[in-house]
């Protein structure tokens, strides 16, 4: 199965997720907290948006799952 490539500009969710994981690996809940902190409360990302976006980002090669023993880390 080939990876899809992102087309067009990043969605706001993808942009905020990339900012949140730039400094290092995080769990989903940590990503949601970081997004809220980075946006000073303006963006509150729910689990549906987060995990749907992460699935698409992984498929597009924008992020990879962590190689640690915890498969929930990105």
C-alpha positions as CSV (number, residue, x, y, z in Angstrom):
1,X,0.0,0.0,0.0
2,X,1.5,3.4,-1.0
3,X,1.4,6.5,1.2
4,X,-0.8,9.3,0.1
5,X,0.7,12.7,-0.2
6,X,-0.8,15.8,1.3
7,X,-2.4,18.1,-1.2
8,X,-3.0,21.8,-0.5
9,X,-2.5,23.7,2.7
10,X,-2.5,22.1,6.1
11,X,-5.8,22.0,8.0
12,X,-5.8,23.9,11.2
13,X,-6.0,20.6,13.1
14,X,-2.9,19.2,11.3
15,X,-1.0,22.5,11.8
16,X,-1.7,22.5,15.6
17,X,-0.8,18.8,15.9
18,X,2.5,19.3,14.1
19,X,3.4,22.1,16.4
20,X,2.5,20.0,19.4
21,X,4.7,17.1,18.5
22,X,7.6,19.1,17.1
23,X,9.5,19.0,20.4
24,X,9.1,15.3,20.9
25,X,6.9,12.3,21.3
26,X,3.5,12.7,23.0
27,X,0.4,10.7,23.9
28,X,-2.9,11.8,22.3
29,X,-4.1,13.5,25.5
30,X,-0.8,15.3,25.8
31,X,-1.2,16.5,22.2
32,X,-4.7,17.8,23.0
33,X,-3.4,19.7,26.1
34,X,-0.4,21.1,24.1
35,X,-2.7,22.4,21.3
36,X,-4.9,24.1,23.9
37,X,-1.9,25.6,25.6
38,X,-0.2,26.7,22.3
39,X,-3.4,28.4,21.2
40,X,-4.0,30.0,24.6
41,X,-7.3,28.2,24.8
42,X,-8.6,29.2,21.4
43,X,-8.4,25.7,20.0
44,X,-9.8,22.7,22.0
45,X,-9.3,19.6,20.0
46,X,-11.4,16.5,20.8
47,X,-10.4,12.9,20.4
48,X,-12.3,12.4,17.2
49,X,-10.5,15.3,15.4
50,X,-7.1,14.3,16.9
51,X,-7.2,10.6,16.1
52,X,-8.8,11.1,12.6
53,X,-6.2,13.7,11.8
54,X,-3.3,11.5,13.1
55,X,-4.5,8.5,11.0
56,X,-4.4,10.7,7.9
57,X,-1.1,12.3,8.9
58,X,0.5,8.8,9.4
59,X,-0.9,7.7,6.0
60,X,0.6,10.8,4.4
61,X,4.0,10.3,6.0
62,X,3.8,13.6,8.0
63,X,4.2,11.7,11.4
64,X,5.2,8.2,12.4
65,X,4.2,6.2,15.4
66,X,6.9,6.0,18.1
67,X,9.3,3.1,18.3
68,X,8.9,3.0,22.0
69,X,7.1,0.2,23.7
70,X,4.0,2.4,23.9
71,X,2.1,2.2,20.6
72,X,-0.1,5.2,21.5
73,X,2.8,7.7,21.1
74,X,3.4,9.8,18.0
